[in-house]
Amino acid sequence: MNSSTLLGMVLVLLGAVALAYQGITYTTREKVIDIGPIEATKKETKTIPLPPILGGVALLGGVALVLAGRRTS
């Protein structure tokens, strides 16, 4: 298996995951009040959206690399 085929498989996998999840979600904690022994924190969930076109391009590019790798071997 050559490197272009391996890279193509990775791109296909990443493209499929990007199309399925459509974003990366993470949680941050922020200190709201800190008065002596009393402390209050706030959890905030944020999402970094991934456009579907990005997943589609990765998927198609991966398929193209896999096919190109098959032709050369």
C-alpha positions as CSV (number, residue, x, y, z in Angstrom):
1,M,0.0,0.0,0.0
2,N,1.5,3.3,-1.0
3,S,1.3,6.6,0.8
4,S,-1.4,8.1,-1.5
5,T,-3.7,5.2,-0.9
6,L,-3.2,5.5,2.8
7,L,-3.8,9.3,2.7
8,G,-6.9,8.7,0.6
9,M,-8.3,6.3,3.2
10,V,-7.7,8.8,6.0
11,L,-9.4,11.6,4.0
12,V,-12.4,9.3,3.3
13,L,-12.7,8.6,7.0
14,L,-12.4,12.2,8.0
15,G,-14.8,13.3,5.3
16,A,-17.4,10.8,6.5
17,V,-17.0,11.9,10.1
18,A,-17.3,15.6,9.2
19,L,-20.5,14.9,7.3
20,A,-22.0,12.9,10.1
21,Y,-21.2,15.2,13.0
22,Q,-21.2,18.6,11.3
23,G,-19.2,20.3,14.1
24,I,-16.9,20.0,17.1
25,T,-18.5,20.6,20.5
26,Y,-16.5,21.5,23.6
27,T,-17.3,22.8,27.1
28,T,-15.6,25.7,28.9
29,R,-15.9,26.6,32.6
30,E,-15.9,30.2,33.7
31,K,-15.6,31.6,37.2
32,V,-18.6,33.9,37.8
33,I,-18.3,34.7,41.5
34,D,-15.3,34.2,43.9
35,I,-16.0,35.7,47.3
36,G,-14.0,34.0,50.0
37,P,-15.2,30.5,50.4
38,I,-18.1,31.0,48.0
39,E,-17.4,30.2,44.4
40,A,-19.7,29.9,41.5
41,T,-18.8,28.7,38.0
42,K,-20.7,28.6,34.8
43,K,-20.4,25.8,32.1
44,E,-20.8,27.0,28.6
45,T,-21.0,24.6,25.6
46,K,-19.6,25.9,22.4
47,T,-19.6,24.5,18.9
48,I,-17.3,25.0,16.0
49,P,-19.4,24.3,12.9
50,L,-17.9,22.3,10.0
51,P,-19.5,23.2,6.7
52,P,-20.8,20.1,4.8
53,I,-18.8,21.2,1.7
54,L,-15.6,20.6,3.7
55,G,-16.6,17.0,4.5
56,G,-17.7,16.4,0.9
57,V,-14.4,17.8,-0.5
58,A,-12.4,15.6,1.9
59,L,-14.5,12.5,0.9
60,L,-14.2,13.1,-2.8
61,G,-10.5,13.9,-2.6
62,G,-9.9,10.7,-0.6
63,V,-11.8,8.6,-3.1
64,A,-9.7,10.2,-5.9
65,L,-6.4,9.4,-4.1
66,V,-7.5,5.8,-3.4
67,L,-8.4,5.3,-7.1
68,A,-5.1,7.0,-8.2
69,G,-3.1,4.7,-5.8
70,R,-4.8,1.6,-7.3
71,R,-3.9,2.5,-10.8
72,T,-0.2,3.0,-10.0
73,S,0.2,-0.4,-8.2
